[in-house]
Amino acid sequence: MNNYFTIFINGDPFNCDSSMSLLDILRYLDIDVNNVIIEYNNDIIHRIQFNSLLFKPKDAIEIITIVGGG
């Protein structure tokens, strides 16, 4: 049986399955994981943790997109 709950992404509620990792959510949202910085409950998360980070209800992430240019 799936367990759904709400987390917050950039301040907005997002309903997710308890089995979804951070990487799963970023892929679902079609976000390029190579061009983002993720803050999880006020801590910066290293890219190698994206697949192993699972959420708890009411967790919060901020997705910061890196934009290059010149």
Phi and psi restraints in degrees (range 20) as a CNS / XPLOR table:
assign (resid 1 and name C) (resid 2 and name N)
       (resid 2 and name CA) (resid 2 and name C) 1.0 -78.6 20.0 2
assign (resid 2 and name N) (resid 2 and name CA)
       (resid 2 and name C) (resid 3 and name N) 1.0 147.0 20.0 2
assign (resid 2 and name C) (resid 3 and name N)
       (resid 3 and name CA) (resid 3 and name C) 1.0 -117.7 20.0 2
assign (resid 3 and name N) (resid 3 and name CA)
       (resid 3 and name C) (resid 4 and name N) 1.0 113.0 20.0 2
assign (resid 3 and name C) (resid 4 and name N)
       (resid 4 and name CA) (resid 4 and name C) 1.0 -102.3 20.0 2
assign (resid 4 and name N) (resid 4 and name CA)
       (resid 4 and name C) (resid 5 and name N) 1.0 145.8 20.0 2
assign (resid 4 and name C) (resid 5 and name N)
       (resid 5 and name CA) (resid 5 and name C) 1.0 -154.7 20.0 2
assign (resid 5 and name N) (resid 5 and name CA)
       (resid 5 and name C) (resid 6 and name N) 1.0 174.5 20.0 2
assign (resid 5 and name C) (resid 6 and name N)
       (resid 6 and name CA) (resid 6 and name C) 1.0 -104.9 20.0 2
assign (resid 6 and name N) (resid 6 and name CA)
       (resid 6 and name C) (resid 7 and name N) 1.0 132.3 20.0 2
assign (resid 6 and name C) (resid 7 and name N)
       (resid 7 and name CA) (resid 7 and name C) 1.0 -117.7 20.0 2
assign (resid 7 and name N) (resid 7 and name CA)
       (resid 7 and name C) (resid 8 and name N) 1.0 176.8 20.0 2
assign (resid 7 and name C) (resid 8 and name N)
       (resid 8 and name CA) (resid 8 and name C) 1.0 -121.9 20.0 2
assign (resid 8 and name N) (resid 8 and name CA)
       (resid 8 and name C) (resid 9 and name N) 1.0 127.3 20.0 2
assign (resid 8 and name C) (resid 9 and name N)
       (resid 9 and name CA) (resid 9 and name C) 1.0 -116.6 20.0 2
assign (resid 9 and name N) (resid 9 and name CA)
       (resid 9 and name C) (resid 10 and name N) 1.0 116.5 20.0 2
assign (resid 9 and name C) (resid 10 and name N)
       (resid 10 and name CA) (resid 10 and name C) 1.0 50.9 20.0 2
assign (resid 10 and name N) (resid 10 and name CA)
       (resid 10 and name C) (resid 11 and name N) 1.0 38.5 20.0 2
assign (resid 10 and name C) (resid 11 and name N)
       (resid 11 and name CA) (resid 11 and name C) 1.0 86.5 20.0 2
assign (resid 11 and name N) (resid 11 and name CA)
       (resid 11 and name C) (resid 12 and name N) 1.0 -9.2 20.0 2
assign (resid 11 and name C) (resid 12 and name N)
       (resid 12 and name CA) (resid 12 and name C) 1.0 -100.4 20.0 2
assign (resid 12 and name N) (resid 12 and name CA)
       (resid 12 and name C) (resid 13 and name N) 1.0 140.1 20.0 2
assign (resid 12 and name C) (resid 13 and name N)
       (resid 13 and name CA) (resid 13 and name C) 1.0 -67.1 20.0 2
assign (resid 13 and name N) (resid 13 and name CA)
       (resid 13 and name C) (resid 14 and name N) 1.0 142.2 20.0 2
assign (resid 13 and name C) (resid 14 and name N)
       (resid 14 and name CA) (resid 14 and name C) 1.0 -140.2 20.0 2
assign (resid 14 and name N) (resid 14 and name CA)
       (resid 14 and name C) (resid 15 and name N) 1.0 121.6 20.0 2
assign (resid 14 and name C) (resid 15 and name N)
       (resid 15 and name CA) (resid 15 and name C) 1.0 -86.3 20.0 2
assign (resid 15 and name N) (resid 15 and name CA)
       (resid 15 and name C) (resid 16 and name N) 1.0 126.4 20.0 2
assign (resid 15 and name C) (resid 16 and name N)
       (resid 16 and name CA) (resid 16 and name C) 1.0 -135.6 20.0 2
assign (resid 16 and name N) (resid 16 and name CA)
       (resid 16 and name C) (resid 17 and name N) 1.0 161.0 20.0 2
assign (resid 16 and name C) (resid 17 and name N)
       (resid 17 and name CA) (resid 17 and name C) 1.0 -79.3 20.0 2
assign (resid 17 and name N) (resid 17 and name CA)
       (resid 17 and name C) (resid 18 and name N) 1.0 142.9 20.0 2
assign (resid 17 and name C) (resid 18 and name N)
       (resid 18 and name CA) (resid 18 and name C) 1.0 -62.1 20.0 2
assign (resid 18 and name N) (resid 18 and name CA)
       (resid 18 and name C) (resid 19 and name N) 1.0 -18.0 20.0 2
assign (resid 18 and name C) (resid 19 and name N)
       (resid 19 and name CA) (resid 19 and name C) 1.0 -88.0 20.0 2
assign (resid 19 and name N) (resid 19 and name CA)
       (resid 19 and name C) (resid 20 and name N) 1.0 -4.0 20.0 2
assign (resid 19 and name C) (resid 20 and name N)
       (resid 20 and name CA) (resid 20 and name C) 1.0 -78.7 20.0 2
assign (resid 20 and name N) (resid 20 and name CA)
       (resid 20 and name C) (resid 21 and name N) 1.0 129.3 20.0 2
assign (resid 20 and name C) (resid 21 and name N)
       (resid 21 and name CA) (resid 21 and name C) 1.0 -87.2 20.0 2
assign (resid 21 and name N) (resid 21 and name CA)
       (resid 21 and name C) (resid 22 and name N) 1.0 171.1 20.0 2
assign (resid 21 and name C) (resid 22 and name N)
       (resid 22 and name CA) (resid 22 and name C) 1.0 -56.9 20.0 2
assign (resid 22 and name N) (resid 22 and name CA)
       (resid 22 and name C) (resid 23 and name N) 1.0 -43.2 20.0 2
assign (resid 22 and name C) (resid 23 and name N)
       (resid 23 and name CA) (resid 23 and name C) 1.0 -60.5 20.0 2
assign (resid 23 and name N) (resid 23 and name CA)
       (resid 23 and name C) (resid 24 and name N) 1.0 -42.2 20.0 2
assign (resid 23 and name C) (resid 24 and name N)
       (resid 24 and name CA) (resid 24 and name C) 1.0 -58.9 20.0 2
assign (resid 24 and name N) (resid 24 and name CA)
       (resid 24 and name C) (resid 25 and name N) 1.0 -43.8 20.0 2
assign (resid 24 and name C) (resid 25 and name N)
       (resid 25 and name CA) (resid 25 and name C) 1.0 -67.3 20.0 2
assign (resid 25 and name N) (resid 25 and name CA)
       (resid 25 and name C) (resid 26 and name N) 1.0 -42.8 20.0 2
assign (resid 25 and name C) (resid 26 and name N)
       (resid 26 and name CA) (resid 26 and name C) 1.0 -62.5 20.0 2
assign (resid 26 and name N) (resid 26 and name CA)
       (resid 26 and name C) (resid 27 and name N) 1.0 -41.2 20.0 2
assign (resid 26 and name C) (resid 27 and name N)
       (resid 27 and name CA) (resid 27 and name C) 1.0 -65.1 20.0 2
assign (resid 27 and name N) (resid 27 and name CA)
       (resid 27 and name C) (resid 28 and name N) 1.0 -42.7 20.0 2
assign (resid 27 and name C) (resid 28 and name N)
       (resid 28 and name CA) (resid 28 and name C) 1.0 -57.9 20.0 2
assign (resid 28 and name N) (resid 28 and name CA)
       (resid 28 and name C) (resid 29 and name N) 1.0 -39.8 20.0 2
assign (resid 28 and name C) (resid 29 and name N)
       (resid 29 and name CA) (resid 29 and name C) 1.0 -83.4 20.0 2
assign (resid 29 and name N) (resid 29 and name CA)
       (resid 29 and name C) (resid 30 and name N) 1.0 2.6 20.0 2
assign (resid 29 and name C) (resid 30 and name N)
       (resid 30 and name CA) (resid 30 and name C) 1.0 57.7 20.0 2
assign (resid 30 and name N) (resid 30 and name CA)
       (resid 30 and name C) (resid 31 and name N) 1.0 47.2 20.0 2
assign (resid 30 and name C) (resid 31 and name N)
       (resid 31 and name CA) (resid 31 and name C) 1.0 -105.0 20.0 2
assign (resid 31 and name N) (resid 31 and name CA)
       (resid 31 and name C) (resid 32 and name N) 1.0 131.2 20.0 2
assign (resid 31 and name C) (resid 32 and name N)
       (resid 32 and name CA) (resid 32 and name C) 1.0 -72.5 20.0 2
assign (resid 32 and name N) (resid 32 and name CA)
       (resid 32 and name C) (resid 33 and name N) 1.0 110.6 20.0 2
assign (resid 32 and name C) (resid 33 and name N)
       (resid 33 and name CA) (resid 33 and name C) 1.0 -67.4 20.0 2
assign (resid 33 and name N) (resid 33 and name CA)
       (resid 33 and name C) (resid 34 and name N) 1.0 -14.6 20.0 2
assign (resid 33 and name C) (resid 34 and name N)
       (resid 34 and name CA) (resid 34 and name C) 1.0 -83.4 20.0 2
assign (resid 34 and name N) (resid 34 and name CA)
       (resid 34 and name C) (resid 35 and name N) 1.0 -10.8 20.0 2
assign (resid 34 and name C) (resid 35 and name N)
       (resid 35 and name CA) (resid 35 and name C) 1.0 -123.5 20.0 2
assign (resid 35 and name N) (resid 35 and name CA)
       (resid 35 and name C) (resid 36 and name N) 1.0 32.2 20.0 2
assign (resid 35 and name C) (resid 36 and name N)
       (resid 36 and name CA) (resid 36 and name C) 1.0 -134.7 20.0 2
assign (resid 36 and name N) (resid 36 and name CA)
       (resid 36 and name C) (resid 37 and name N) 1.0 155.2 20.0 2
assign (resid 36 and name C) (resid 37 and name N)
       (resid 37 and name CA) (resid 37 and name C) 1.0 -116.8 20.0 2
assign (resid 37 and name N) (resid 37 and name CA)
       (resid 37 and name C) (resid 38 and name N) 1.0 134.3 20.0 2
assign (resid 37 and name C) (resid 38 and name N)
       (resid 38 and name CA) (resid 38 and name C) 1.0 -114.5 20.0 2
assign (resid 38 and name N) (resid 38 and name CA)
       (resid 38 and name C) (resid 39 and name N) 1.0 128.7 20.0 2
assign (resid 38 and name C) (resid 39 and name N)
       (resid 39 and name CA) (resid 39 and name C) 1.0 -107.3 20.0 2
assign (resid 39 and name N) (resid 39 and name CA)
       (resid 39 and name C) (resid 40 and name N) 1.0 122.2 20.0 2
assign (resid 39 and name C) (resid 40 and name N)
       (resid 40 and name CA) (resid 40 and name C) 1.0 -116.3 20.0 2
assign (resid 40 and name N) (resid 40 and name CA)
       (resid 40 and name C) (resid 41 and name N) 1.0 114.0 20.0 2
assign (resid 40 and name C) (resid 41 and name N)
       (resid 41 and name CA) (resid 41 and name C) 1.0 46.9 20.0 2
assign (resid 41 and name N) (resid 41 and name CA)
       (resid 41 and name C) (resid 42 and name N) 1.0 48.2 20.0 2
assign (resid 41 and name C) (resid 42 and name N)
       (resid 42 and name CA) (resid 42 and name C) 1.0 75.0 20.0 2
assign (resid 42 and name N) (resid 42 and name CA)
       (resid 42 and name C) (resid 43 and name N) 1.0 9.6 20.0 2
assign (resid 42 and name C) (resid 43 and name N)
       (resid 43 and name CA) (resid 43 and name C) 1.0 -119.0 20.0 2
assign (resid 43 and name N) (resid 43 and name CA)
       (resid 43 and name C) (resid 44 and name N) 1.0 139.0 20.0 2
assign (resid 43 and name C) (resid 44 and name N)
       (resid 44 and name CA) (resid 44 and name C) 1.0 -74.3 20.0 2
assign (resid 44 and name N) (resid 44 and name CA)
       (resid 44 and name C) (resid 45 and name N) 1.0 132.5 20.0 2
assign (resid 44 and name C) (resid 45 and name N)
       (resid 45 and name CA) (resid 45 and name C) 1.0 -103.9 20.0 2
assign (resid 45 and name N) (resid 45 and name CA)
       (resid 45 and name C) (resid 46 and name N) 1.0 129.6 20.0 2
assign (resid 45 and name C) (resid 46 and name N)
       (resid 46 and name CA) (resid 46 and name C) 1.0 -74.0 20.0 2
assign (resid 46 and name N) (resid 46 and name CA)
       (resid 46 and name C) (resid 47 and name N) 1.0 146.0 20.0 2
assign (resid 46 and name C) (resid 47 and name N)
       (resid 47 and name CA) (resid 47 and name C) 1.0 -54.3 20.0 2
assign (resid 47 and name N) (resid 47 and name CA)
       (resid 47 and name C) (resid 48 and name N) 1.0 -33.6 20.0 2
assign (resid 47 and name C) (resid 48 and name N)
       (resid 48 and name CA) (resid 48 and name C) 1.0 -67.7 20.0 2
assign (resid 48 and name N) (resid 48 and name CA)
       (resid 48 and name C) (resid 49 and name N) 1.0 -13.8 20.0 2
assign (resid 48 and name C) (resid 49 and name N)
       (resid 49 and name CA) (resid 49 and name C) 1.0 -91.8 20.0 2
assign (resid 49 and name N) (resid 49 and name CA)
       (resid 49 and name C) (resid 50 and name N) 1.0 -7.2 20.0 2
assign (resid 49 and name C) (resid 50 and name N)
       (resid 50 and name CA) (resid 50 and name C) 1.0 -56.8 20.0 2
assign (resid 50 and name N) (resid 50 and name CA)
       (resid 50 and name C) (resid 51 and name N) 1.0 -39.1 20.0 2
assign (resid 50 and name C) (resid 51 and name N)
       (resid 51 and name CA) (resid 51 and name C) 1.0 -79.8 20.0 2
assign (resid 51 and name N) (resid 51 and name CA)
       (resid 51 and name C) (resid 52 and name N) 1.0 -22.8 20.0 2
assign (resid 51 and name C) (resid 52 and name N)
       (resid 52 and name CA) (resid 52 and name C) 1.0 -98.8 20.0 2
assign (resid 52 and name N) (resid 52 and name CA)
       (resid 52 and name C) (resid 53 and name N) 1.0 -10.9 20.0 2
assign (resid 52 and name C) (resid 53 and name N)
       (resid 53 and name CA) (resid 53 and name C) 1.0 -80.2 20.0 2
assign (resid 53 and name N) (resid 53 and name CA)
       (resid 53 and name C) (resid 54 and name N) 1.0 115.0 20.0 2
assign (resid 53 and name C) (resid 54 and name N)
       (resid 54 and name CA) (resid 54 and name C) 1.0 -109.0 20.0 2
assign (resid 54 and name N) (resid 54 and name CA)
       (resid 54 and name C) (resid 55 and name N) 1.0 151.4 20.0 2
assign (resid 54 and name C) (resid 55 and name N)
       (resid 55 and name CA) (resid 55 and name C) 1.0 -98.2 20.0 2
assign (resid 55 and name N) (resid 55 and name CA)
       (resid 55 and name C) (resid 56 and name N) 1.0 159.0 20.0 2
assign (resid 55 and name C) (resid 56 and name N)
       (resid 56 and name CA) (resid 56 and name C) 1.0 -117.3 20.0 2
assign (resid 56 and name N) (resid 56 and name CA)
       (resid 56 and name C) (resid 57 and name N) 1.0 157.3 20.0 2
assign (resid 56 and name C) (resid 57 and name N)
       (resid 57 and name CA) (resid 57 and name C) 1.0 -53.1 20.0 2
assign (resid 57 and name N) (resid 57 and name CA)
       (resid 57 and name C) (resid 58 and name N) 1.0 138.2 20.0 2
assign (resid 57 and name C) (resid 58 and name N)
       (resid 58 and name CA) (resid 58 and name C) 1.0 72.6 20.0 2
assign (resid 58 and name N) (resid 58 and name CA)
       (resid 58 and name C) (resid 59 and name N) 1.0 9.4 20.0 2
assign (resid 58 and name C) (resid 59 and name N)
       (resid 59 and name CA) (resid 59 and name C) 1.0 -61.5 20.0 2
assign (resid 59 and name N) (resid 59 and name CA)
       (resid 59 and name C) (resid 60 and name N) 1.0 158.5 20.0 2
assign (resid 59 and name C) (resid 60 and name N)
       (resid 60 and name CA) (resid 60 and name C) 1.0 -132.4 20.0 2
assign (resid 60 and name N) (resid 60 and name CA)
       (resid 60 and name C) (resid 61 and name N) 1.0 136.3 20.0 2
assign (resid 60 and name C) (resid 61 and name N)
       (resid 61 and name CA) (resid 61 and name C) 1.0 -126.8 20.0 2
assign (resid 61 and name N) (resid 61 and name CA)
       (resid 61 and name C) (resid 62 and name N) 1.0 148.5 20.0 2
assign (resid 61 and name C) (resid 62 and name N)
       (resid 62 and name CA) (resid 62 and name C) 1.0 -116.2 20.0 2
assign (resid 62 and name N) (resid 62 and name CA)
       (resid 62 and name C) (resid 63 and name N) 1.0 130.4 20.0 2
assign (resid 62 and name C) (resid 63 and name N)
       (resid 63 and name CA) (resid 63 and name C) 1.0 -106.3 20.0 2
assign (resid 63 and name N) (resid 63 and name CA)
       (resid 63 and name C) (resid 64 and name N) 1.0 116.7 20.0 2
assign (resid 63 and name C) (resid 64 and name N)
       (resid 64 and name CA) (resid 64 and name C) 1.0 -111.2 20.0 2
assign (resid 64 and name N) (resid 64 and name CA)
       (resid 64 and name C) (resid 65 and name N) 1.0 117.2 20.0 2
assign (resid 64 and name C) (resid 65 and name N)
       (resid 65 and name CA) (resid 65 and name C) 1.0 -88.5 20.0 2
assign (resid 65 and name N) (resid 65 and name CA)
       (resid 65 and name C) (resid 66 and name N) 1.0 131.4 20.0 2
assign (resid 65 and name C) (resid 66 and name N)
       (resid 66 and name CA) (resid 66 and name C) 1.0 -90.0 20.0 2
assign (resid 66 and name N) (resid 66 and name CA)
       (resid 66 and name C) (resid 67 and name N) 1.0 125.5 20.0 2
assign (resid 66 and name C) (resid 67 and name N)
       (resid 67 and name CA) (resid 67 and name C) 1.0 -116.8 20.0 2
assign (resid 67 and name N) (resid 67 and name CA)
       (resid 67 and name C) (resid 68 and name N) 1.0 123.7 20.0 2
assign (resid 67 and name C) (resid 68 and name N)
       (resid 68 and name CA) (resid 68 and name C) 1.0 -94.3 20.0 2
assign (resid 68 and name N) (resid 68 and name CA)
       (resid 68 and name C) (resid 69 and name N) 1.0 163.0 20.0 2
assign (resid 68 and name C) (resid 69 and name N)
       (resid 69 and name CA) (resid 69 and name C) 1.0 173.7 20.0 2
assign (resid 69 and name N) (resid 69 and name CA)
       (resid 69 and name C) (resid 70 and name N) 1.0 -178.7 20.0 2
